[in-house]
Amino acid sequence: MFERNGSDHENQPPPEFRLALYASLRPGDGYAGFDASALECVDIPHTCKELPLNYFDERDYQFVSGYRKEFSLPREMKRKGNRFLLHFEGVANAAKVYLNGAFLGEHKGGYTAFTFDVTETVKTRGNVLAVEVDSTEREEIPPFGRVVDYLCYGGIYREVWLECVNEVYIADTFIRTKDLLLGKKKLLDIDVTFSEKTQGDLKLALYDGEKLIASRACPFEAKVLNLKWRVSGVTLWSTEHPKLYTLKVVYNDGADEKSYRFGFRECEFRKDGFYLNGKKLKIRGLNRHQAYPYVGYAMPASAQRADADLLKFELGCNLARTSHYPDSTHFLDRCDEIGLLVFTEMPSWQFTGEGEWRENCLKNVADMVKRDRNHPCVILWGVRVNEGPDCDELYEKTNAIAHSLDDTRQTGGVRNFPQSHLLEDVYTYNDFIHSGGKIALNLPLLVAGPNAPYLVTEHNGHMYPTKSFDREEIRVEHALRHARVLNAPTAAAAPAARSVGAWRITTRTRILAAATASATTRDGYVPRAEACRRALCLPAGRYASDGNFLLHGYRRASGQPAWAGLRLYQLRLYQAL
């Protein structure tokens, strides 16, 4: 437990306040007088089971376990008017939480944070916290429902902490930075949300490190207070110069205060590329999973931060995609500090469920956006089921949630088939066409249409699996395949040049075109030369085809849960003279 008085990006308590819980507690074990001597004492973050380096069964960690913690409060904390909030940063995959025998509630989902108000339940002495953790795959919890292509592990694998706040407290603050390219003064558009409607005085202080550079104060009466504040003398955040500032928000002369770290920056995907602060930036990135040898997800802040450094400084990336769920705040904090862009996604993989599954999916989107929207590194919200089929009813809602909670960022959603319904702002696409031949990437124009902002989110790596101990020629080919894809967007005649004006269909140029299909039946894709003509905006009768078709990808049979039906074909086009 700790009393909040620090920055939001460091909202974890010092180590001495972190909850060391007892694992292997059976559900239903008593609370008062329970003999914990036979239990294993562990530290949080914790995996429900340590695993061998390789060759283990995923069922090894899929079971129900228990955690137990006895603690007391400093007497001065339990004064009238204080409230206590119990925070969990991440529990895989579902948690039922009890305090002093009282059921606080259940959280479903392993990748988002959750909080309980325990003011009425917590005592000065003799508190017992118990958590039942279900690490099995449950159909109502994303990303589960069918096969998932990554391991999800289990346990209380992120921090747990108890926070003491005032009776009325600052529940959330959202900082938007606007008008950054219009003049010397930059606009801060700030929403401060309180736990309930209140009135009083609010003070804002803007710091550059320890230096106070601007401040203002105002009386108010509201639950959500919007303030627009123009400041000067600030530096924009970028990948090369990730300048950060701290906003301190003080309510009623210290009744509550909170600090937030943020950066001044504007970002936008356009049809000709990505722009950061009005300048085009070529993206080079990798997907990141949060798994580690032996302990699965359960790694502390130091490891999370080290991963960001590795991506930025050793691998030369300027973007990380958090595939396929929100990552640790420690990882995002470090990305803020070093200028590593982040595309973060809701938990998902190919499956779109119904009923409670969708309810949990929508809640995941809201929780993801609210938690991470002050991070300047985050440039895109992933609000579509990764590699899932079109599902307009669901994606209309996920997009609406993201845009309502954050009007400064675009949405995307990763698919692995062309001509998908685009309800998001950016067409994000897993392009696996390259198999060693001349074609490195598909034409974005044929995949997404002429006007859609476009981002390739995966390519050929796992299509040619290679280990460090493989023969040299295999390792060289693996490197060359990656190099061909990475070079394609910048090559002079590369089809991956994103500007529509850069497309040139020259004599006897071979291109890859996406076949079309009914979005409703989804019973397979039928190659059509006419679709190619329309996608390329060629006039009727001014092209010819040699009928050279090449089938590629997967065909989905009825009832099979894996891949969307996909056929691609190769078409030889001749430019009209």
Helices and strands as residue ranges (DSSP letters): E 2-3, G 8-10, G 15-17, E 22-23, E 40-41, G 58-61, E 64-71, G 75-78, E 83-88, E 94-99, E 102-108, E 114-117, E 127-134, E 160-165, E 170-178, E 186-208, E 211-231, E 245-251, G 252-254, E 256-262, E 267-270, E 273-276, E 279-281, E 285-288, H 301-309, I 310-314, E 319-322, H 329-338, E 341-345, H 356-372, E 378-382, H 392-405, E 410-415, E 426-430, H 444-448, E 454-458, G 460-463, H 472-487, G 488-490, G 500-502, E 509-514, H 529-535, E 568-573
